[in-house]
Amino acid sequence: MKGGRARGTEARGRAPLLVVGDALLDRDLTGRAERLAPDAPVPVVDDLGEHTRPGGAALAAYLAARDGRDVTLVAGVGDDPASRELRRLLEPWVRLIPLPLTGPLSEKTRVLAQDRPVVRLDRGAGRTREATDAAREAVRTAPAVLVSDYGRGTADALRDVLAERPPLVWDPHPRGGPPVHGTRLVTPAEKEAHALAPQDRARGRDLHAAAHSAAALVRRWRAAAVAVTLGSRGALLSYGAHPLLVPAPAAHPGDSCGAGDRFAATAAGLLADGALVGEAVEGAVAAATGFVAAGGAAAVPRADAAPHPPPDGDDPFGLAARVRAAGGTVVAAGGCFDLLHAGHVGLLQAARRLGDCLVVCVNSDASVQRRKGPGRPVNPLADRVRVLRALACVDAVAVFDEDTPERLLADLRPDVWVKGGDYAAADLPEAALLQEWDGQAVLLPYLDGRSSTALMERAAEGAR
């Protein structure tokens, strides 16, 4: 199980990944605050629970490993208590190549009340002292490299060997050095992009400013592309001119801590698998959005939690588990969605408002043909799934091959199951199934006069 190698990487065709960067230990102390202290106007946080997790480059590596990748991490890690705890968290998932530190590993402790940060406490100022032969060899032989720079010396210590084989993705930091020339994709956050491209600082913080900063950084760093992450607005991808805005599929007000690491790890993994830069950024935006929706870093699975294999590049089961772990409501909706029309969109938008994530369960091509007859579906499964995933209200898509989605629902276990209003309660065999886990089946009305069959009939009449 060490190094993530027991996770079936080869079976799913996922390329291995080397992460180079600065590891941290993150700690959340979570409780409730209902009163102020008598001696100072500060909240008193009671009933604290503690959760530790990998941070910084270690979080990026951990998330990539839980995606089912074979992951190696090169980072400064010592023998202090924080370093020993980090090693324990990483050991089942990530192969670690440690570099010597000048002091204790950096720890970041957040105190949260009702899941809202109250204060953050930092300690440990250890920096990577030097590279090792093992680390240099790992970089030279790695098929794909992600640099996760937190300004604590690891990327600088290996800069010469990184320059020999530029990484796929470089996640920069204002206190770190610039990416090596030829990096395929650099992923600064919006504030970081403006700080790293100071000539654009006066332009403000809007899409125009982000576009100018991204273009300036492409030229300055001689990178193939720069993707400026914009939080709930998505990401702006620039190759030096005419940027592409990749909007987030949905806006979530949750904890965004760790979303940048989720973005970088996903983008690097997709590029390693052969995706184009634009495709990798789209996938990374969707993954970061789902990460925030599920509770952010606070909902990162513990080291002893088993993963659910992501089906066909999507992970509706993992999303549902994270949302439930954060106390949220999982909503699922089903259908063929052959010719997507306004009725479908209205239904899915209404369904999404019922909870904290929406998983769409869609019939396979064979299932549609059995239900609708010869000539259906008009659009093949890959096209239907792509269109559904493009909707802002859809967080994930799952496919089922049976005539009904009951087996899929039994695995997904949504809190709410939604169908269009052209069904009657008696026509929903799923309703009884939902009761097994206290789920609720609901009907939502379609817009009158909208249906795929009606669209096809009108198109046929027009052709005649």
C-alpha positions in Angstrom: 0.0 0.0 0.0 3.0 2.3 0.3 3.4 5.1 -2.2 -0.2 4.7 -3.5 0.9 1.8 -5.6 -1.9 -0.4 -4.3 -4.5 1.9 -5.7 -4.8 0.4 -9.2 -3.0 3.2 -11.1 -2.1 1.1 -14.1 -5.6 -0.3 -14.4 -7.1 3.1 -14.8 -4.2 4.4 -17.0 -3.2 7.2 -14.7 0.3 8.5 -15.2 2.6 8.7 -12.1 3.5 12.2 -10.8 6.4 13.7 -9.0 5.7 16.6 -6.7 8.5 19.0 -5.8 7.9 21.6 -3.2 7.6 22.8 0.4 5.6 20.5 2.7 3.7 21.9 5.7 1.7 20.3 8.5 -1.8 21.8 8.7 -3.9 21.5 11.8 -7.6 22.5 12.4 -9.0 23.0 15.9 -12.7 23.1 15.4 -15.3 24.0 18.0 -18.2 26.3 18.8 -18.2 29.9 20.0 -21.2 31.2 21.9 -19.7 33.8 24.2 -16.9 36.3 24.7 -14.1 36.0 27.2 -14.7 38.0 30.4 -11.2 39.5 30.3 -11.0 40.5 26.6 -13.5 41.0 23.7 -12.5 37.7 22.0 -14.6 34.6 21.3 -14.3 31.6 23.6 -14.1 28.4 21.4 -15.4 25.4 23.3 -15.3 21.6 22.7 -12.3 21.7 20.4 -11.7 18.8 18.0 -8.4 18.4 16.3 -7.7 17.3 12.7 -4.2 17.2 11.1 -3.5 16.8 7.4 -0.7 17.3 4.9 -0.2 20.9 3.8 1.5 22.8 1.0 3.2 20.6 -1.5 2.3 17.6 0.7 -1.4 18.3 0.3 -1.0 18.5 -3.5 0.8 15.2 -3.5 -1.7 13.6 -1.1 -4.7 14.7 -3.2 -3.1 13.4 -6.4 -2.4 10.0 -4.7 -6.0 9.8 -3.5 -7.0 10.3 -7.1 -5.4 7.0 -7.8 -1.9 8.1 -8.9 1.5 6.7 -8.1 2.9 9.9 -6.4 6.4 10.7 -5.1 7.1 13.9 -3.1 10.4 15.6 -2.9 10.3 18.1 0.1 12.1 19.3 3.1 11.2 17.1 6.0 13.1 16.6 9.3 12.8 14.7 12.5 10.9 17.2 14.6 7.4 16.3 15.9 5.6 18.1 13.0 7.8 16.2 10.5 7.1 12.9 12.1 3.4 13.5 12.1 3.5 14.5 8.4 5.5 11.3 7.6 2.8 9.3 9.3 0.0 10.9 7.3 1.8 10.5 4.0 3.2 7.0 4.5 0.3 4.9 3.2 -0.2 7.1 0.1 3.0 8.9 -1.0 6.6 7.9 -1.5 8.7 10.6 0.3 12.2 11.7 -0.7 13.1 14.0 2.2 15.5 16.9 1.9 17.3 18.3 5.0 15.7 21.3 6.8 17.4 24.2 8.6 14.8 24.0 11.4 11.4 22.5 12.4 8.8 21.9 9.7 6.3 24.7 9.3 3.0 24.2 11.0 -0.2 26.2 10.3 -2.9 25.8 12.9 -6.4 27.2 12.3 -8.9 27.7 15.1 -12.5 27.5 13.7 -15.8 28.1 15.3 -18.9 26.9 13.5 -16.5 26.0 10.6 -15.4 29.7 10.3 -11.8 30.6 10.9 -11.2 32.7 14.1 -7.4 32.9 14.1 -4.4 31.2 12.5 -1.2 30.3 14.4 2.0 29.6 12.6 5.2 28.1 13.9 8.3 26.4 12.6 10.5 28.2 10.0 12.4 25.4 8.6 13.7 25.8 5.0 15.2 23.3 2.7 18.9 23.4 3.1 20.1 21.6 0.0 19.3 19.1 -2.7 20.3 15.4 -2.5 21.4 13.0 -5.2 18.2 11.0 -4.7 16.1 14.1 -5.3 18.0 15.1 -8.4 17.7 11.6 -9.8 13.9 11.6 -9.1 13.5 14.8 -11.1 15.6 13.6 -14.0 13.7 10.4 -14.4 10.2 11.5 -13.6 7.7 11.3 -16.5 5.7 14.3 -15.1 6.6 17.0 -12.5 4.5 19.4 -10.5 6.3 22.1 -8.6 4.4 23.4 -5.5 6.4 26.3 -4.3 5.6 27.8 -0.9 8.8 29.9 -0.8 10.7 27.7 1.6 13.6 26.7 -0.6 12.9 23.3 -2.2 12.3 24.6 -5.8 15.4 26.8 -5.5 17.5 23.9 -4.3 16.5 21.9 -7.4 16.3 24.7 -9.9 19.2 23.6 -12.0 17.8 20.1 -12.6 14.3 21.4 -13.0 15.6 23.7 -15.8 16.9 20.6 -17.6 13.4 19.1 -17.9 10.8 21.8 -17.3 7.9 20.7 -15.2 4.3 20.3 -16.5 2.9 22.7 -13.8 4.5 25.2 -11.5 2.3 26.6 -8.7 4.3 29.7 -7.7 4.6 31.8 -4.5 5.5 35.5 -4.1 8.3 34.5 -1.7 9.7 31.9 -4.1 11.7 32.1 -7.2 10.3 32.3 -10.8 9.3 29.1 -12.7 12.0 27.8 -14.9 11.7 28.7 -18.6 9.6 26.3 -20.6 7.2 25.3 -17.9 4.0 24.2 -19.6 1.5 25.7 -17.2 2.0 28.2 -14.3 -1.0 28.6 -11.8 -0.8 31.7 -9.7 -3.8 32.9 -7.7 -5.2 36.3 -8.6 -3.4 38.1 -5.8 -0.2 36.3 -6.6 -0.4 37.2 -10.3 -0.8 40.9 -9.5 2.1 40.7 -7.0 4.3 38.9 -9.4 3.5 41.2 -12.3 3.7 44.6 -10.4 3.4 46.7 -13.6 -0.3 45.7 -13.7 -1.0 46.4 -10.0 -2.7 49.7 -10.8 -5.3 48.1 -13.1 -7.4 46.8 -10.2 -8.7 43.4 -9.6 -11.0 42.5 -12.5 -10.8 40.3 -15.6 -9.0 43.0 -17.5 -6.3 43.2 -14.8 -6.0 39.4 -14.6 -5.6 39.2 -18.4 -2.8 41.8 -18.4 -1.0 40.1 -15.5 -1.3 36.7 -17.1 0.1 37.9 -20.4 2.9 39.7 -18.7 3.8 36.6 -16.7 3.8 34.4 -19.8 6.4 36.7 -21.3 8.4 37.2 -18.1 8.6 33.5 -17.3 8.8 32.2 -20.9 6.1 29.8 -19.9 3.9 28.0 -22.4 0.8 29.2 -20.5 -0.4 30.9 -17.3 -3.7 30.1 -15.6 -4.7 32.8 -13.1 -7.1 31.2 -10.6 -10.0 33.5 -9.7 -11.8 31.7 -6.9 -15.5 31.3 -7.5 -15.2 32.9 -11.0 -13.0 30.0 -12.3 -9.6 30.6 -14.0 -8.2 32.8 -16.8 -5.9 30.9 -19.2 -3.4 32.9 -21.2 -0.9 31.9 -23.8 0.2 35.6 -24.1 -2.8 37.1 -25.8 -6.6 36.6 -26.1 -7.1 34.8 -22.8 -9.7 32.0 -22.3 -12.0 32.4 -19.3 -12.9 29.0 -17.8 -15.8 29.7 -15.5 -16.5 27.7 -12.3 -19.4 25.3 -12.7 -21.0 26.7 -9.5 -20.2 29.3 -6.9 -19.8 28.0 -3.3 -19.3 30.2 -0.2 -17.4 27.4 1.6 -13.8 27.1 2.9 -11.4 27.7 0.0 -8.3 26.6 2.0 -6.4 24.1 -0.2 -8.3 24.8 -3.4 -5.2 26.0 -5.1 -3.4 22.7 -4.3 -6.5 20.8 -5.6 -6.3 22.9 -8.8 -2.6 22.4 -9.4 -2.7 18.6 -8.6 -5.6 18.1 -11.0 -4.1 20.1 -13.8 -0.7 18.3 -13.5 -2.4 14.9 -13.4 -4.5 15.6 -16.5 -1.5 17.0 -18.4 0.5 13.9 -17.4 -2.3 11.7 -18.8 -2.1 13.5 -22.2 -4.7 16.3 -21.9 -4.3 19.6 -23.7 -3.6 22.6 -21.5 -7.2 24.0 -22.0 -8.7 20.6 -21.1 -6.5 20.4 -18.0 -7.5 23.8 -16.8 -11.2 23.0 -17.3 -10.8 19.8 -15.3 -8.9 21.7 -12.6 -11.5 24.3 -12.2 -14.2 21.7 -11.9 -12.1 19.8 -9.3 -11.4 22.9 -7.2 -15.0 23.9 -7.3 -16.1 20.5 -6.1 -13.3 20.6 -3.4 -14.7 23.8 -2.0 -18.3 22.5 -2.2 -17.3 19.5 -0.2 -15.8 21.5 2.6 -12.3 22.4 1.4 -9.2 21.3 3.3 -11.3 20.6 6.4 -13.0 17.8 4.6 -9.8 16.2 3.2 -10.1 12.4 3.8 -8.1 11.0 6.7 -5.1 8.8 5.8 -7.0 5.7 6.8 -10.0 6.4 4.7 -10.2 4.3 1.5 -10.9 6.0 -1.8 -13.7 5.3 -4.2 -12.3 4.6 -7.7 -13.2 7.6 -9.9 -15.3 6.2 -12.8 -14.5 7.5 -16.3 -12.5 10.5 -15.1 -15.3 11.8 -12.9 -15.8 11.1 -9.2 -19.5 11.5 -8.2 -19.0 9.0 -5.3 -16.1 10.8 -3.8 -17.9 14.1 -4.2 -21.0 12.7 -2.4 -18.8 11.3 0.4 -17.1 14.6 0.9 -20.3 16.6 1.0 -21.9 14.1 3.5 -18.7 14.3 5.7 -19.1 18.0 5.8 -22.8 17.7 6.8 -24.2 18.7 3.4 -27.1 17.4 1.3 -26.4 15.3 -1.7 -28.9 15.7 -4.5 -29.2 13.4 -7.6 -31.3 13.7 -10.7 -31.7 11.2 -13.5 -32.7 10.9 -17.1 -31.5 10.3 -20.7 -30.9 14.0 -21.5 -30.6 13.1 -25.2 -31.6 16.5 -26.6 -30.9 18.9 -23.7 -33.6 21.6 -23.7 -34.9 24.4 -21.4 -37.1 21.9 -19.5 -34.1 19.9 -18.6 -32.0 22.9 -17.6 -34.8 24.3 -15.4 -35.2 20.9 -13.7 -31.5 20.6 -13.0 -31.2 24.2 -11.7 -34.1 23.6 -9.3 -32.6 20.3 -8.2 -29.3 21.9 -7.4 -30.9 24.5 -5.1 -32.2 21.6 -3.0 -28.8 20.7 -1.6 -25.0 21.2 -1.6 -24.1 19.2 -4.7 -25.9 17.8 -7.7 -25.0 14.4 -9.3 -26.7 13.7 -12.6 -27.4 10.0 -13.3 -27.6 9.5 -17.1 -28.6 6.4 -19.1 -26.0 4.8 -21.2 -26.6 4.5 -25.0 -27.8 0.9 -24.7 -30.2 1.9 -21.9 -31.6 4.8 -23.9 -32.1 2.5 -26.9 -34.0 -0.1 -24.9 -36.2 2.7 -23.4 -36.7 4.9 -26.5 -36.4 2.5 -29.4 -34.2 2.4 -32.6 -32.7 5.7 -33.6 -32.2 6.8 -30.0 -30.1 8.3 -28.5 -29.6 11.1 -31.1 -26.5 12.2 -29.2 -24.0 9.5 -28.0 -23.1 9.2 -24.3 -19.8 11.1 -24.5 -21.6 14.1 -26.0 -24.5 14.0 -23.5 -22.1 13.8 -20.5 -20.0 16.6 -21.8 -23.0 18.9 -22.2 -24.3 18.0 -18.7 -20.9 18.7 -17.1 -20.8 22.1 -18.8 -23.9 23.2 -16.8 -23.0 25.4 -13.8 -25.6 23.6 -11.7 -24.1 20.1 -12.3 -21.3 19.0 -10.0 -20.7 15.5 -11.3 -22.2 13.0 -13.8 -22.6 9.2 -13.2 -23.6 6.7 -15.9 -25.8 3.6 -15.5 -26.4 0.8 -18.0 -29.6 -0.7 -16.5 -33.1 0.3 -17.3 -33.4 2.1 -14.0 -30.7 3.8 -11.9 -31.5 1.7 -8.7 -28.1 0.0 -8.5 -26.3 3.3 -9.0 -28.4 5.0 -6.4 -27.7 2.2 -3.9 -24.0 3.0 -4.3 -24.4 6.8 -4.4 -27.0 7.0 -1.6 -28.2 10.6 -2.3 -30.3 12.5 0.3 -32.7 13.7 -2.4 -33.6 12.0 -5.7 -35.2 14.3 -8.3 -37.3 13.4 -11.4 -39.3 15.5 -13.8 -43.0 16.1 -13.2 -44.1 13.9 -16.1 -43.6 10.9 -13.7 -46.2 9.9 -11.1 -45.1 8.6 -7.7 -46.2 5.1 -8.7 -43.8 5.2 -11.6 -40.7 5.8 -9.4 -39.4 2.4 -8.2 -36.5 4.3 -6.8 -38.7 5.9 -4.1 -38.9 2.8 -2.0 -35.1 2.3 -2.3 -34.4 5.9 -1.1 -36.3 5.0 2.1 -33.6 2.5 3.1 -31.2 5.4 4.0 -33.9 8.0 4.8 -33.6 9.6 1.4 -36.4 11.5 -0.2 -37.7 11.2 -3.8 -39.3 14.3 -5.2 -40.9 15.4 -8.4 -40.2 18.8 -10.0 -42.3 20.3 -12.8 -41.0 20.5 -16.3 -41.6 23.6 -18.4 -44.8 23.0 -20.5 -44.3 21.8 -24.1 -40.6 21.0 -23.8 -39.5 17.4 -24.5 -36.8 15.7 -26.6 -39.4 13.8 -28.6 -41.3 17.0 -29.4 -38.1 18.7 -30.6 -37.3 15.7 -32.8 -40.8 15.8 -34.3 -40.6 19.5 -35.1 -37.2 19.0 -36.6 -38.5 16.2 -38.8 -41.5 18.3 -39.9 -39.1 21.2 -40.8 -36.9 18.8 -42.9 -40.0 17.6 -44.8 
